[in-house]
């Protein structure tokens, strides 16, 4: 029976990746707790030892040999000890085996529950450790359920060896993107938290980090560090502005991101459900950077204000609505991309 028991522990390690040492420690604690519950008078001297090498489970009461007994449940006189061990001396400990056939059913059930809980806890820790390393990365997932009441989406996401359910909340969904059961999508892992019900994986489809990681996947120059993403401003489902730069004079950063016939950027647009992406050139000169950020609008002049945090832009009259964008979206994204407040005026008012 003991051989089967230790074999089962080994199988748990193979199937679930839970170390035998972890499970044996949990089982020892569970059996010890059950033993103390069944024999409360011997709680102070109860011991449980599991030996996976010898495949033995030893349960006993460890009693000390003393000259004068103060607690008969935890101590032996020298005379009593000699009946068990002839060469026993004061200060020695004598192990009194437990008759496991009298081990209470209730106590055994309590031990079983602790063992089950130990397995669950170990599985949660494995999932947590696996996905913690994936924070701020992209993972692929499959839509398994959509809550019609809240709009939240349950997604089965997987890492190298583990799979788990994560909830894509309504606020982290792309507003214009229809999702259906069975759809395969990419999600950005914002954070992994521990909770009483296991690891909680916070994922998003609206986070700017998703766009950054998609460009790293599609553009080798970004992945290799030749082209650098300096800033991203995004309104998910509508438009994203991304500023790029390079230290290699032989590489045109915008062209590298766009790709041949727009293949690279179009792959990202398709993944984001048609979201428009403006790629602009970063510059250390704020006037050049801000002018580029207002693309596709032309800019006549950029004047920096004395506070160093805002500027005034002059654009051709015909470009005013384009510079501002629908409901102010273009100038709003440009301001977030560059970090400057932008005031746009038509050329006729200049």
Number of C-alpha atoms within 10 A of each C-alpha: 8 13 11 10 14 21 13 13 17 18 14 16 15 12 8 13 13 22 14 18 13 13 20 19 14 19 21 20 18 22 22 21 22 23 26 17 17 18 16 12 13 19 17 13 17 23 23 18 17 17 11 18 7 10 15 15 14 14 21 20 23 20 24 24 23 18 14 12 14 11 10 13 16 20 22 23 18 22 15 13 22 15 10 12 12 11 10 17 17 14 12 15 18 20 15 15 13 17 9 11 6 8 14 15 11 12 19 17 13 16 22 16 12 18 21 14 13 20 18 15 16 18 18 19 16 17 19 20 13 18 26 16 12 16 17 18 18 23 18 14 22 18 21 15 16 17 11 8 6 10 13 17 22 19 25 18 23 17 16 7 7 14 14 17 17 20 20 21 17 14 13 19 22 20 14 13 13 9 15 12 13 13 12 16 16 18 25 25 23 17 17 20 12 12 9 8 9 15 22 19 21 18 28 23 25 20 21 19 20 23 26 17 17 21 21 19 15 20 18 14 18 22 14 10 12 15 23 18 18 15 18 20 21 23 18 22 19 16 17 23 24 24 24 20 20 20 12 10 7 7 14 15 25 19 14 19 23 21 14 10 9 12 13 19 24 19 15 20 19 11 14 24 15 16 20 20 19 18 22 22 20 24 15 7 8 18 17 15 19 27 22 21 27 26 18 16 21 17 22 12 16 20 14 17 11 8 7 10 11 15 20 16 22 23 25 17 14 12 17 18 16 19 29 20 17 10 9 12 17 23 24 19 23 29 20 17 22 20 14 16 18 22 15 16 17 18 17 9 8 9
